[in-house]
């Protein structure tokens, strides 16, 4: 490769990198649902700081090494009129080589210190902080959320109070998953037979998006979840509702729906206050109060719920909810009754 080609390649690279940097300053570009650059809590902010710090040190390296290289290209190239004989070669200079090794070590330490500090910071909530404990369990392909201190078990929609540290224990029920809420914290692997810890805190009320970020099979891409950060009073109200028994069916349709549910669905799903105690699928005690279904890939409305009950394999490929496999045939009226029952579980 000759010098002019190399310089063109460097210029193109620099231009693309420049576009990338500029894109951060375009209004709205940081508002993406899965954009870790839009940190909304102390843990995500700490991780973002470490990211930028490491980028800055790396950029310094690229510029100095690249600069010296380009300088040498011009300084020592063959000038017009000169003959192209190989110039005099020299081999090594101890002071320069030792100096470069020491400089490299210093740069590594400069990067390592803030990274190590951040690792300890994100591992557990600050000492003495008031926390809420959550156990997040990855399943193929949904998330189970338990609040052991509050007597709540739910799925795919995590509710947390604003400004409070959430002490998370990440586990897996089957294969490797990874727990990630880009704007709040991430990522922590969910490893079968192992308990990993992390924490996060939302400083602003709102809805945050989470995603499994470790390939875990057919529906890895469909393994999402939502985090609702709410004011304390609203969160308490949610906990009170979630920790109470499920609503009792009232209409004829709802009663029929419950009867159908207890003839099969109950072996995989639990509903608080009934005989349904399955633990294979999501706990549905207050399913009607969730905004999404199928681990946050569909709106929780009549249309999607009916489709889900009828064709779970089409709605989420590979889902453990395989009605053919268990010879469960749901008629249209069964589906209508089930929808009525489930939607009443507010
Ligand atoms: Cu779970 Cu990917």
Boltz pocket constraint, residues with backbone or C-beta under 6 A from the ligand:
constraints:
  - pocket:
      binder: B
      contacts: [[A, 138], [A, 139], [A, 141], [A, 176], [A, 177], [A, 178], [A, 212], [A, 213], [A, 214], [A, 215], [A, 216], [A, 217], [A, 219], [A, 220], [A, 221], [A, 223]]
      max_distance: 6.0
